[in-house]
Amino acid sequence: MLPFSENDVARYVNESEEARACLGAAPGAALAVRLLAQGEYNVNYTVWEGARLLPFVVRVNTASQMGLEDQIGYEMGALRVLEPSGRTPRACFADGSRQRFPFGVGIEELLPGRPLDYETDLGRAADVLACVHTVPVPPACGIVRPERPLRAMLDECASLWRVYVAWAHAEAEVVARVEAMARRARALAEEAGDGAPVRCVINTELNSGNFLVNDDRPTYLVDWEKPLVADPAQDLAHLLAPTTTFWKTDVLLSPERMQRCLEAYVRAVDGRIDVAGVADRFDVYLALTCLRGVTWCAMAKVGYASGTHAAANASTAAKLDAYLSPDFLDEVWRRGGYA
C-alpha cells in the first residue's frame, strides 16, 4: 500500500503555485489527479481540471535506485538534456525538497502511445534509441558518468546480491546458480576490457512499458529514473535481454532477432555517432544485464517479503518467483551470453 493517497498528491499540486503555473491551471480551479501507472520507485498520475485532462503527468518518486538525495531533480535534469531528441517527455517542474510533501514530485509532458510489442516494434525501438543516443551530451549536464561502466554494473549487481544472500530465507539453489552467473560475468567483463569509443545518455531500463509506440507520430521513451552517460551497447543489451523482455510479457528473443535489431539501430544512427564494435560489446553487456536483472529480483524478493518496499507492485510480486526459478535461470544462462 502506498504511503500517500491521490488526495495527498492533489493537495500538494493545488497548494503549489509553481506546480499550478507549470500545469497552466486556471486561477482558483481545483485540480484532481488519477493514477496512471505505478512502478517500483515512482507513481505517475494524470491531472484533471474538472472534466478536462491536462497534458501533463505528475510523478511522485518514492526511492532512489542510485542512492541520490534529489532523485526527481536528477530525472527531470536528464529529460531537459534529452529534449532535442523529440522522443522523451518535456520536463516542466521538479521539487526534491520534501518540505511540502514527503517525497520528490516532478511534472512532465503527457505523451500518447501503447507499450512496445516485441513482434512488431523492435525497429521503432531501435529508431528511438538512435535519436536519444545521438543527442550531444553537455560537459556539465549532471548525469552520472561511470568511469568504468562494466565494473560499475558488476559492483551494482554485487550490492543487490548481498541483500539476498544475507536473508534468512535465501534458497541454496538460487544462490548457487546466480553465483555461477556472477563468476562468468566477471570473466567476460575482464576479457572485454572497459573502454567504449563513444559515450551518450542511456536509459538503462528499457522494458516494453517504457516505450510509447505510435503509428502516426513518433514513438517515445519515458521513465528516466536511472540515466547514465555510458556505452550505447548497454542500452541495446537491456532492450533485448531475456530479463527485460520477459518482465511485462512472456517473450524471449532469439539471437537472430537480436541481431536484426542491432542492424536496425546502426542504420538509424546513420553515422551520427561511432558505433564501431557495438555488436561485440553488446555480448558482454547482455550477460551483465541479465545478472543485474536477476540480482535485482533477488533483492526485491527480500523487500517484498519484509514489507519494506514503499511502492510495492502486484505484477512485480508475481514475477519475482518466476525470475528466481531454476527454469528461468537456465533460460537466462542459455540466452544471456553465458553458454
For each residue, the residues with C-beta under 8 A, 3 or more apart:
1: 312
2: 5 38 43 62 310 311
3: 62 102 310
4: 8 9 60 101 102 103
5: 2 8 9
6: 9 10 32 33 34 35 45
7: 10 11
8: 4 5 11 12 101
9: 4 5 6 12 13 33 45 58 60 101 105
10: 6 7 13 14 31 32 33
11: 7 8 14 15
12: 8 9 15 16 19 100 101 105
13: 9 10 16 19 20 23 31 33 47 58
14: 10 11 20 30 31
15: 11 12 100
16: 12 13 19 20 95 100
17: 20 21
18: 21 22 93 95
19: 12 13 16 22 23 58 93 95 105 107
20: 13 14 16 17 23 25 31
21: 17 18 24 25
22: 18 19 56 92 93 107
23: 13 19 20 31 47 54 56 92 107
24: 21 54
25: 20 21 29 31 49 54
26: 29 49
27:
28:
29: 25 26 49 50
30: 14 49 50
31: 10 13 14 20 23 25 47 48 49 54
32: 6 10 47 48
33: 6 9 10 13 45 46 47 48 58
34: 6 45 46 48
35: 6 38 43 44 45
36: 44 45 46 57
37: 43 44 209
38: 2 35 42 43 44 311 313
39: 42 43 44 223 225 311 313
40: 300 309 311 313 316
41: 61 62 63 64 65 71 225 311
42: 38 39 59 60 61 62 223 225 311
43: 2 35 37 38 39 59 60 62 311
44: 35 36 37 38 39 57 58 59 60
45: 6 9 33 34 35 36 57 58 59 60
46: 33 34 36 53 54 56 57 58 110
47: 13 23 31 32 33 53 54 56 57 58
48: 31 32 33 34 51 52 53 54
49: 25 26 29 30 31 52 54
50: 29 30
51: 48
52: 48 49
53: 46 47 48 110
54: 23 24 25 31 46 47 48 49 110
55: 109 110
56: 22 23 46 47 92 107 108 109 110
57: 36 44 45 46 47 89 107 108 109 110
58: 9 13 19 33 44 45 46 47 105 106 107
59: 42 43 44 45 72 75 105 106 107 108
60: 4 9 42 43 44 45 101 103 104 105
61: 41 42 64 71 72 75 96 103 104 105 106 225
62: 2 3 41 42 43 103 310 311
63: 41 71 310 311
64: 41 61 67 68 69 71 74
65: 41 225 226
66: 71 74 144 226
67: 64
68: 64 71 74
69: 64 96
70: 73 74 94 96 104
71: 41 61 63 64 66 68 74 75 96 104 225
72: 59 61 75 76 94 95 96 104 105 106
73: 70 76 77 94 96 104
74: 64 66 68 70 71 77 78 142 143
75: 59 61 71 72 78 79 91 94 106 224 225 227
76: 72 73 79 80 91 93 94 106 108
77: 73 74 80 81 91 94 141 142 143
78: 74 75 81 82 141 143 201 224 227
79: 75 76 82 83 88 89 90 91 108 224
80: 76 77 83 91
81: 77 78 135 137 138 141 143 201
82: 78 79 85 87 88 132 135 201 224
83: 79 80 86 88 90 91
84: 135
85: 82 88 131 132 134 135
86: 83 131 218
87: 82 128 131 132 218 219 220 221
88: 79 82 83 85 132 220 221 222 224
89: 57 79 108 109 110 111 220 222
90: 79 83 108 109
91: 75 76 77 79 80 83 94 106 107 108 109
92: 22 23 56 107 108 109
93: 18 19 22 76 105 106 107
94: 70 72 73 75 76 77 91 104 105 106 107
95: 16 18 19 72 100 101 104 105 106
96: 61 69 70 71 72 73 104
97: 100
98: 101 102 103 104
99:
100: 12 15 16 95 97
101: 4 8 9 12 60 95 98 105
102: 3 4 98
103: 4 60 61 62 98
104: 60 61 70 71 72 73 94 95 96 98
105: 9 12 19 58 59 60 61 72 93 94 95 101
106: 58 59 61 72 75 76 91 93 94 95
107: 19 22 23 56 57 58 59 91 92 93 94
108: 56 57 59 76 79 89 90 91 92
109: 55 56 57 89 90 91 92
110: 46 53 54 55 56 57 89
111: 89 212 220 222
112: 212 214 217
113: 211 212 213 214 219 220
114: 117 212 213 214
115: 208 209 211 212 213 248
116: 121 122 124 125 208 209 211 213
117: 114 120 121 208 213
118: 121 122 208 245 249 251 253
119: 251
120: 117
121: 116 117 118 124 125 211 213 219
122: 116 118 125 126 257 260 261 264
123: 126 127 261 264
124: 116 121 127 128 211 213 219
125: 116 121 122 128 129 206 211 219 239 261
126: 122 123 129 130 261 262 264 265 268
127: 123 124 130 131 219 264 268
128: 87 124 125 131 132 211 218 219 220 221
129: 125 126 132 133 206 221 232 235 236 239 265 268
130: 126 127 133 134 265 268 269 270 272
131: 85 86 87 127 128 134 135 268
132: 82 85 87 88 128 129 135 200 201 202 203 221
133: 129 130 200 201 202 232 235 269 273
134: 85 130 131 200 269 272 273
135: 81 82 84 85 131 132 200 201
136:
137: 81 141 143 199 200 201 229
138: 81 141
139:
140:
141: 77 78 81 137 138 201 229
142: 74 77
143: 74 77 78 81 137 201 227 228 229
144: 66 227 228 229
145: 199 228 229 230
146: 149 151 152 228 230
147: 152
148: 151 152 194
149: 146 152 153 194 196 228 230 231 234
150: 153 154 189 192 194 284 285 288
151: 146 148 154 155 189 194
152: 146 147 148 149 155 156 230
153: 149 150 156 157 189 234 285 288 289 291 292
154: 150 151 157 158 182 185 186 189 288 291
155: 151 152 158 159
156: 152 153 159 160 292
157: 153 154 160 161 182 185 288 291 292 295
158: 154 155 161 162 182 295
159: 155 156 162 163
160: 156 157 163 164 292 295 296 298 299
161: 157 158 164 165 178 182 295 298 299
162: 158 159 165 166
163: 159 160 166 167 298 299 302 303
164: 160 161 167 170 174 175 178 295 298 299 301 302
165: 161 162 170 175
166: 162 163 170
167: 163 164 170 301 302 305
168:
169: 305
170: 164 165 166 167 174 175
171: 174 175 324
172: 175 176
173: 176 177 326
174: 164 170 171 177 178 298 324 329
175: 164 165 170 171 172 178 179
176: 172 173 179 180
177: 173 174 180 181 326 329 333
178: 161 164 174 175 181 182 291 294 295 298 329
179: 175 176 182 183
180: 176 177 183 184
181: 177 178 184 185 287 290 291 294 329 332 333 336 338
182: 154 157 158 161 178 179 185 186 291 295
183: 179 180 186 187
184: 180 181 187 188 287 338
185: 154 157 181 182 188 189 287 288 291 338
186: 154 182 183 189 190
187: 183 184 190 191
188: 184 185 191 192 283 284 287 288 337
189: 150 151 153 154 185 186 192 194 284 288
190: 186 187 193
191: 187 188 284
192: 150 188 189 280 281 284
193: 190
194: 148 149 150 151 189
195:
196: 149 199 230 231 233 281
197: 274 276 277
198: 231 232 273 274 275
199: 137 145 196 229 230 231
200: 132 133 134 135 137 229 230 232 273
201: 78 81 82 132 133 135 137 141 143 227 228 229
202: 132 133 227 228 229 230 231 232 234 235
203: 132 206 210 221 223 224 226 227 235 238
204: 226 227 228 230 234 235 238
205: 210 223 225 226 238
206: 125 129 203 210 211 221 235 238 239 244
207: 210 244 247 248
208: 115 116 117 118 211 244 245 247 248 249
209: 37 115 116 223 248
210: 203 205 206 207 221 222 223
211: 113 115 116 121 124 125 128 206 208 219 220 221 222
212: 111 112 113 114 115 219 220 221 222
213: 113 114 115 116 117 121 124 219
214: 112 113 114 217 218 219 220
215:
216:
217: 112 214
218: 86 87 128 214
219: 87 113 121 124 125 127 128 211 212 213 214
220: 87 88 89 111 113 128 211 212 214
221: 87 88 128 129 132 203 206 210 211 212 224
222: 88 89 111 210 211 212
223: 39 42 203 205 209 210
224: 75 78 79 82 88 203 221 227
225: 39 41 42 61 65 71 75 205
226: 65 66 203 204 205
227: 75 78 143 144 201 202 203 204 224
228: 143 144 145 146 149 201 202 204 234
229: 137 141 143 144 145 199 200 201 202
230: 145 146 149 152 196 199 200 202 204 234
231: 149 196 198 199 202 234 281 285
232: 129 133 198 200 202 235 236 273 275 278
233: 196 236 237 278 281 282 285
234: 149 153 202 204 228 230 231 237 238 285 289
235: 129 133 202 203 204 206 232 238 239
236: 129 232 233 239 240 261 262 265 278 282 285
237: 233 234 240 241 282 285 286 288 289
238: 203 204 205 206 234 235 241 244 285 289
239: 125 129 206 235 236 244 261
240: 236 237 244 245 253 257 258 261 286
241: 237 238 244 245 286 289 290 293 336
242: 245 246 252 253 290 331 332 335 336
243: 246 247 289 290 292 293 294 323 332 336
244: 206 207 208 238 239 240 241 247 289 293
245: 118 208 240 241 242 249 251 252 253
246: 242 243 249 250 251 252 319 322 323 328
247: 207 208 243 244 293 319
248: 115 207 208 209 315
249: 118 208 245 246
250: 246
251: 118 119 245 246
252: 242 245 246 331 335
253: 118 240 242 245 257 258 335
254: 257 258
255: 258 259 335
256: 259 260
257: 122 240 253 254 260 261
258: 240 253 254 255 261 262 282
259: 255 256 262 263 279
260: 122 256 257 263 264
261: 122 123 125 126 236 239 240 257 258 264 265
262: 126 236 258 259 265 266 278 279 282
263: 259 260 266 267
264: 122 123 126 127 260 261 267 268
265: 126 129 130 236 261 262 268 269 275 278
266: 262 263 269 275 278
267: 263 264 270
268: 126 127 129 130 131 264 265
269: 130 133 134 265 266 272 273 275
270: 130 267
271:
272: 130 134 269
273: 133 134 198 200 232 269
274: 197 198
275: 198 232 265 266 269 278
276: 197
277: 197 280 281
278: 232 233 236 262 265 266 275 281 282
279: 259 262 282 283
280: 192 277 283
281: 192 196 231 233 277 278 284 285
282: 233 236 237 258 262 278 279 285 286
283: 188 279 280 286 287 337
284: 150 188 189 191 192 281 287 288 337
285: 150 153 231 233 234 236 237 238 281 282 288 289
286: 237 240 241 282 283 289 290 336 337
287: 181 184 185 188 283 284 290 291 336 337 338
288: 150 153 154 157 185 188 189 237 284 285 291 292
289: 153 234 237 238 241 243 244 285 286 292 293 336
290: 181 241 242 243 286 287 293 294 332 336 337 338
291: 153 154 157 178 181 182 185 287 288 294 295 336
292: 153 156 157 160 243 288 289 295 296
293: 241 243 244 247 289 290 296 297 323 332
294: 178 181 243 290 291 297 298 323 324 329 332
295: 157 158 160 161 164 178 182 291 292 298 299
296: 160 292 293 299 300
297: 293 294 300 301 319 320 323 324
298: 160 161 163 164 174 178 294 295 301 302 324
299: 160 161 163 164 295 296 302 303
300: 40 296 297 303 304 309 316 320
301: 164 167 297 298 304 305 320 321 324
302: 163 164 167 298 299 305 306
303: 163 299 300 306 308 309
304: 300 301 307 309 312 316 317 320
305: 167 169 301 302
306: 302 303
307: 304 312
308: 303
309: 40 300 303 304 312
310: 2 3 62 63
311: 2 38 39 40 41 42 43 62 63
312: 1 304 307 309 316 317
313: 38 39 40 316 317
314: 317 318
315: 248 318 319
316: 40 300 304 312 313 319 320
317: 304 312 313 314 320
318: 314 315 321 322
319: 246 247 297 315 316 322 323
320: 297 300 301 304 316 317 323 324
321: 301 318 324 325
322: 246 318 319 325 328
323: 243 246 293 294 297 319 320 328
324: 171 174 294 297 298 301 320 321 328 329
325: 321 322 328 329
326: 173 177 329 330
327: 330 331
328: 246 322 323 324 325 331 332
329: 174 177 178 181 294 324 325 326 332 333
330: 326 327 333 334
331: 242 252 327 328 334 335
332: 181 242 243 290 293 294 328 329 335 336 338
333: 177 181 329 330 336 338 339
334: 330 331 338 339
335: 242 252 253 255 331 332
336: 181 241 242 243 286 287 289 290 291 332 333
337: 188 283 284 286 287 290
338: 181 184 185 287 290 332 333 334
339: 333 334
